[in-house]
Amino acid sequence: MIEYLFQMNDIRLFAVLSSVFFFISIVFIIVVRSAIPLRLRYKDNATIIGTVSLISIIYGILAGITSLYLINTNTSASNIVLGEANSTGNVYRYSQWLKEPVRSTIRHNINDYISRVINIEWPQMRTGKIVDVNGGNYILDKIMDEIIKYSETTTAEKRAVDKLMDDIRLVYVDRQERIEMSYSELSPEIWEVILIGTFLTLFLNFLLGMNFYFHLLSSGAAALMCASMIFLLMTLDRPFQGEFAIDPGPFEAVVSYIKETTAKAEVNHKVEDVKR
């Protein structure tokens, strides 16, 4: 059930959470009004309001800190994806300084790696499945072997090899961090505290003594606020899942760059052939 909520369309998720919280509010208001006389509840309104205010402040601070943490986590995950894609593009770019057949081998492997990330690993991350890391690691290992075995003969080749070694190491590091962050989520203990705060904030509102319709309006507003906060935390909780999840855009940009580079190279070869 929980996994289904995380995969749900955001508009539908918000509608479901709001409906559930509104329904709970209506039911509890009716139950409390029938169980506790209005006179008793009205007499203690000041105490109830003070308690609600204190709990709401603590709840708001906790939810705000949690939201800030999740925003920073999502930003870090986005930067890691961008760094991995940039380093992958750099490996393709600097391979042009190497001789054949090493250059073509590295570029072919880079294409395979990007394709695997976009078409295999990303769908697994989007659905919360365990990422199959073996295929990607094997491709990177092959690229590393080609670079290590390469015998540079010029200064340009030596600089290119050094740069390639640095970038492929960065790909390894960013790849590992990306996969680890695809499993990141708030711990059950944090969710328990958030839900306890949500329940207390709503429940104490049910004890207020006031006109029935004003009571519905007051509790409905609190329910909407709590539903909005839970919705925000759920949409931020898992960086690679949900409607606003991090997408493989940076890798797709590298694919576009590779296609443009390949097209230009083919045009240049045709021009040279014509000149000959």
N, C-alpha and C positions, 0 to 999 in steps of 0.2 A: 504493500500500500504506500509506504513512504517513498519507495523508488518511483512509483507511478506518479506521485505528486511532483517529484523533481523533474520528470520528463514532460509534464503537462504544459500546455500553452500558457503563457503568463496571464493573459486576460482571463482564461478559464480558471487558473489557479487562484487568482485574486477573487473571482466571483465565488468559488467554492469556499475559500476561507471566510469571506465576508458573510456568506449565507449561513455557514455553520455557527459563527460567532453571534450573528443576529438571532438565530434560532435558539441558541443556548440562553441568550439574554432574555428573550420573551418567556421561555419556559421557567427560568429561575425567578423572574419578576412575579409571575403568576403564583409560583409555589411559595415564595417568601411572603407575598401579600396575603395569601390564604393562611399561612402558618403563624405569622407574627403580626399582631394588630398595628394599625397605622399609628395609633397613639404612642405606643412604645418606641417605634422606629423614629417618629418625628421628634420625640424628646431627646434622642441621642444623635440627632443629625450632626451637631457640631463636632462631636467626638468622631463620628464616622468620617466626616469630611476631612478632619485633621489626619486621621489614619490613612485615608485614601491619598491625600496629598503627599504624605511622607513616602508611602509605598510607590506612588507614581513617579516621584522624583528619582528614587533608587532604581526603579525599573527603567526609566528613561535613560539614566546615566549608563546602566549596564547594557541596554540595547544599543545606545550610541557608540560605546566603546567597542562592542562586538561588531557593529557595522563598519566602523573605521578600520578595525583589524581585517575584516573581509575585503574591504576596498583595497587596502594595501596588498593583500594577498593576490587579488585579481590583477593589480597593476604589476606586481612582481612576475606573475605567470605570463602576462602579456609581453613584458620585457624579455623574459627568457625565450619565448617563442621567436620574438624578433631577432634576438641575438643568435639563436641557432640557425635561423633562416639566412641571416647575413653571413655567418661563418660558412654555411654551405655554399652560398653564392660565391664567396671569396675563393673557396677551393676550386670551383669551376673556373673562375676568372684567372687565377694565377697558374692554373695548369697549362695555359696557353704557352708558357715559357719552356715547357718540357718537350722533349722530342717524342716522336711516334715510336712505338705504339702505346707508350705509357700515357701520353696525353689523352688519346681516345678512350683508353681503358678507364682512366679516372673519371672522365666526363660521362661515360656510360654508367659507371657505378653511382655517380652523383644523381643522375636522372632516375636510376632505380631506387635510390634512397629517398628522394623527394616523393616519388610516386608511392612508395610504401608508407611514408608518413601521412600523406594526404588520404590515400584510399584504404589503408588498413588500420593504421594506428589511431587516426583521428576518429573514425566511427566507433572504435572500441572505447576511447576516452569519453565520447559524447554519451555513450550508454552506460558508463560506469563499470565496464568490464575490465578484466586484467589485460594489460597491454602485452601483446606478443613481441618481446624485445629482441628475440634471437635473430630474426631476419635483418633488422636494421643494424644491429651490432656486427653481424657477419659482413655486411656490405662495407661498413666503416673500417673493419679490420682489413678487408681486401685493399681498400684505398691506402690505409696506413702502410701495408706491406709494399705496395707499389712505390710509395714515396721513400720508404727506408732503403729499398733496394736500388733506387735510382742513382746512377753515377753522373753527377754534374761535371761538366767540362768547362763551363764559363762562369763568370761572376754573376751574370743575370740568372743562370740556372741555380746557382747556389742560394742566391737571395730568394728565388721562387720556392725552392725546397724548404728553406727555413720558414718562410711565410706559410706554406702549405702545412707544415708540421704544427705551427702555432694554431692555425685555424681548425685543423682536424681535431686537435685537443679540445678546443672550445666547443666544437660540435658534440664531442663525447660528453663534456660537462653539462652543457645546456640540455642535451637530450635526456640525460639522467634526471636533471632537475625538473624538466617538463613532465616526464613520466611520473615522478614522485608527486608532483603537485596535482596531477590528474586524480590522485587518490585522496587529496586533502579535503577535509570537511570538519565542521565543528564537532567537538567530542560530545558524546551523549550527556555528560555531566553539565556542559554549558547549556544544551537544549533543555535539560531538566530545570535549571535555574530560570531560564527565560520563560518556560511554560508555567512554572510556579508563580513568577511575577505577573504573568498575564492573567492567570486564574485569580490571584488575589486582587488585582486591579479591577477586574470585572465583578467579582463576588461582592466586594465591599460596596460597589455601586448599587447592587441589588438590595442592600439593607436600608438605603435612604428612604425616609418617609416623605412622600410628595404626591402630587396629583399623578394619576396613572399614566396619562399621556405624556406629561413632562418626564416622568420616570422612564418611559419607553424611549423618549428622545435622548435623555441623558445617557442611559445605558447603551443605546444604539450608537451614539457618538464614541463612547469608550470602546465598544466592540469594533467599530470601524477602525479606530486608531490602533488597537491591538492586532487586528487582522492585517492592517497595512505594515506593521512592524514585523510580524511573522513572515509576511510575503516578501518584504525587503531582505530579510536574513536568508530566506530560502533561495531567492534569486542570486544572492551573492555567495552562498555557501560553497558551491562547487564550480570552480573557474571554467571547466570544460564541459559543463552540462547546462541544460536549460536553453531558453530562447535567446538570451543574451550572452551565451557562452563564447569564449575566445575561439575564433575560427582560424583556419590555416591560411589566412590571407597573405602573410609574409612569404610562405612557401610558394603560394600560387604566383606571387610577384616574381620570385626567382625563376619559376617555370617560364613566365612570359619573357624574362630577360634572356634565358637560354634559347628560347625559340627565336627571338630577335637576333641574337648573336649568330645562331646557326644560319638564319636566312641571309644575313649580311655576308657571312663567310662563303655561302654558296654563290651569291652574286659576284663576289670578288674573284672566286675561282673561275666562273664563267667568263668574266671580263679578261682575266689573264689568258684563258684558253683562246679567246678570240684574237688577242694581241699576238699570240704565238702563231 
